[in-house]
Amino acid sequence: MPKPEENGSGVQVIARAAAILRSLKNESDGLSLGQIAERVGLPRSTVQRIVGALHAESLVIAAAPGRGIRLGPELAALADSARFDIGEILRPYLVELARTTGETVDLAVLRGKRLIFLDQIPGIHRLRTVSAVGESFPLFGTANGKACLATMSEEKLLKLLESEQPNHASDPSFVERFMAEILQIRKSHVAFDRDEHNLGISAVGVAFSDLQGEVYAISIPTPSARFALHHEALSKALLQTLVTIEKLEVIAHP
């Protein structure tokens, strides 16, 4: 006779338990068994059996007398153990990208209206760009910033534009060009900065999200003269790196 995990019932129980746990997310006052059953679409008796098993492992607890079930302390302990440093995870891929292109590679995270640099792999050229880890950069006019902007809704984009660049936001022709560029970035997944942020420096960038919704960007800045000759190869290498890291389980699929 096949074991439960071999005939699929074990997997089904795990899926049902996960659905029950998700139904309790953000429910600090707890839910009754009936409410949980309604949310997950399972019989109350099935929910009661699974909740009993979860309670035995402290994955759920009683919210209060007569107040139903809420998530338990063991989940917090598991979540704390599962925390990871995305910079550490991505660094080998950034190092490989810098090696194959010979250029500096930057990793940044979106924080409010700015990008914060988390890591930088220096290029091999004598003439190269350098940014300090912890330094912040604007979203507008930078390749990595534009890539992050392209992940946002049109409403949020226009609000940011009005906040950060009110003169441009009041110019219909600029807004039209800006939105057209954002649309192109969404199609190609690549953003460019050609002497916009710093004269003589150009860059290509891409953005992606982790499973918690944090937005990150990888960029390759170079002197503009070299960028003009190699921007297509840099874009291709950066896109290939993006495809590779999107296969990691810590990165959200687009």
C-alpha positions in Angstrom: 0.0 0.0 0.0 1.4 3.4 -0.9 2.3 5.8 1.9 0.2 9.0 2.2 3.0 11.2 0.8 3.3 8.9 -2.2 -0.4 9.0 -3.1 -0.7 12.7 -2.8 -2.7 13.0 0.4 0.3 14.2 2.4 0.9 17.0 -0.1 -2.8 17.9 0.0 -2.7 18.2 3.8 0.3 20.4 3.6 -1.4 22.6 1.0 -4.5 22.8 3.2 -2.5 23.7 6.3 -0.7 26.4 4.4 -4.1 27.8 3.2 -5.3 27.9 6.8 -2.2 29.7 8.0 -2.5 32.2 5.3 -6.2 32.9 6.2 -5.0 33.9 9.6 -2.5 36.5 8.3 -3.2 40.0 9.7 -6.0 38.6 11.9 -4.6 39.5 15.3 -8.0 39.0 16.9 -8.3 35.5 15.4 -10.9 33.7 13.4 -13.3 31.0 14.4 -13.2 27.5 12.8 -16.2 28.4 10.8 -14.7 31.6 9.5 -11.5 29.8 8.5 -13.5 27.0 6.8 -15.4 29.6 4.8 -12.2 31.4 3.7 -10.3 28.3 2.6 -13.3 26.4 1.2 -13.0 23.3 3.4 -15.4 21.5 5.6 -15.3 22.6 9.2 -14.4 19.1 10.4 -11.4 19.1 8.1 -10.3 22.6 9.4 -10.7 21.5 13.0 -8.5 18.4 12.5 -5.8 20.4 10.7 -6.0 23.3 13.2 -5.6 20.7 16.0 -2.3 19.5 14.5 -1.1 23.0 14.0 -1.9 23.9 17.5 0.1 21.0 18.8 3.1 22.4 17.1 2.4 26.0 18.4 1.9 27.2 14.8 -1.5 28.4 15.8 -2.8 29.4 19.3 -6.1 30.4 20.8 -6.5 34.2 20.3 -8.4 34.6 23.6 -11.2 32.7 25.3 -14.1 32.5 22.8 -12.1 34.5 20.2 -11.0 31.8 17.8 -7.6 30.9 16.4 -4.6 33.1 15.5 -1.0 32.5 14.3 1.3 31.1 16.9 4.8 32.0 18.2 6.5 29.1 16.4 5.9 30.8 13.1 7.7 33.9 14.3 10.7 31.7 15.2 10.7 30.0 11.9 10.4 33.4 10.0 13.3 34.7 12.0 15.4 31.7 11.0 14.4 32.2 7.4 15.7 35.7 7.1 18.4 36.1 4.4 20.8 38.7 3.1 19.8 39.2 -0.5 23.0 41.0 -1.2 25.0 38.0 -0.1 22.9 35.7 -2.2 23.3 37.8 -5.3 26.9 38.7 -4.9 28.3 35.7 -6.9 26.1 36.7 -9.8 27.2 40.3 -9.6 30.9 39.2 -9.5 30.3 37.1 -12.6 28.6 39.9 -14.4 31.5 42.3 -13.6 34.0 39.6 -14.7 32.3 39.0 -18.1 31.8 42.7 -18.9 34.9 44.1 -17.2 32.7 46.9 -15.9 31.6 48.0 -12.4 28.4 46.4 -11.2 26.1 48.0 -8.6 23.3 46.6 -6.4 20.8 49.1 -4.9 17.5 48.9 -3.0 14.5 51.2 -3.3 13.9 53.2 -0.1 11.1 55.7 -0.5 12.1 58.2 -3.2 15.8 57.2 -3.3 18.0 54.2 -4.2 20.4 53.0 -1.5 23.6 51.3 -2.8 24.1 47.9 -1.1 27.1 46.5 -2.9 29.5 47.3 -5.7 31.8 45.1 -7.7 34.6 47.2 -9.3 35.4 46.8 -12.9 38.9 46.0 -14.3 39.3 49.2 -16.4 41.6 52.0 -15.1 38.9 54.5 -15.9 35.8 53.3 -14.0 32.9 54.7 -11.9 32.9 54.4 -8.2 30.0 54.9 -5.7 30.1 54.3 -2.0 28.0 51.6 -0.4 25.3 53.4 1.6 25.2 56.3 -0.8 21.8 57.3 -2.1 20.8 58.1 -5.7 17.6 59.7 -7.2 15.1 57.7 -9.2 14.8 60.2 -12.0 17.7 60.5 -14.4 19.5 57.3 -13.4 19.3 53.9 -15.1 18.6 51.9 -12.0 16.1 54.5 -10.8 14.2 54.4 -14.1 14.1 50.6 -13.9 12.6 50.9 -10.5 10.1 53.5 -11.6 9.0 51.2 -14.4 7.8 48.7 -11.8 5.3 51.3 -10.3 1.7 52.2 -11.3 1.1 55.2 -13.6 -0.6 56.9 -10.7 2.3 56.5 -8.4 4.8 57.5 -11.1 3.0 60.8 -11.8 2.8 61.6 -8.1 6.5 61.0 -7.7 7.2 63.1 -10.8 5.1 66.0 -9.4 6.9 65.7 -6.0 10.4 65.3 -7.3 10.4 67.3 -10.5 7.4 69.8 -10.4 8.7 71.8 -13.3 8.8 68.7 -15.6 5.5 67.4 -14.2 3.8 70.6 -15.4 5.2 70.2 -18.9 2.8 67.9 -21.0 5.4 67.2 -23.6 7.9 66.1 -21.0 5.4 63.9 -19.3 4.5 62.3 -22.6 8.2 61.5 -23.4 8.7 60.3 -19.8 5.8 57.9 -19.9 6.9 56.6 -23.4 10.3 55.9 -22.0 8.8 54.0 -19.0 6.6 52.0 -21.4 9.7 51.0 -23.4 11.6 50.0 -20.2 8.6 47.7 -19.2 8.8 46.1 -22.7 12.6 45.7 -22.8 13.2 45.3 -19.0 16.2 47.6 -19.5 16.7 51.3 -18.6 19.4 53.7 -19.7 21.0 56.8 -18.4 23.0 58.6 -21.0 24.8 61.5 -19.4 21.7 62.4 -17.4 22.7 62.0 -13.8 26.4 62.8 -14.3 28.0 64.2 -17.4 30.4 61.7 -18.9 28.9 58.7 -17.1 26.2 56.5 -18.7 24.6 53.3 -17.4 22.2 50.5 -18.0 20.0 49.1 -15.3 17.3 46.5 -14.5 15.0 46.1 -11.5 13.3 43.2 -9.7 11.4 42.4 -6.5 12.0 39.9 -3.8 9.3 37.7 -2.3 8.5 40.4 0.3 8.0 43.1 -2.4 11.2 44.9 -1.9 12.5 46.4 -5.1 16.1 46.1 -6.1 18.2 47.3 -9.1 21.4 46.2 -10.7 23.2 48.6 -12.9 26.4 48.9 -14.9 27.8 52.4 -15.0 30.6 53.3 -17.4 32.3 56.3 -18.9 30.1 57.5 -21.7 32.6 57.1 -24.4 33.0 53.4 -23.6 29.3 53.0 -23.1 28.5 54.2 -26.6 30.6 51.4 -28.0 29.4 48.6 -25.8 25.9 49.4 -24.5 24.3 46.6 -26.5 26.7 44.0 -25.1 26.2 45.4 -21.6 22.5 45.3 -21.9 22.5 41.7 -23.1 24.8 40.6 -20.2 22.7 42.4 -17.7 19.5 40.8 -19.0 21.0 37.4 -18.9 22.0 38.0 -15.2 18.4 39.1 -14.5 17.1 35.9 -16.1 19.5 33.8 -14.0 18.6 35.4 -10.7 14.9 35.3 -11.4 15.2 31.5 -11.2 16.3 31.8 -7.5 13.5 31.1 -5.0 14.1 34.4 -3.2 13.2 36.5 -6.3 9.7 37.1 -7.4 8.9 36.1 -11.0 7.8 39.0 -13.2 
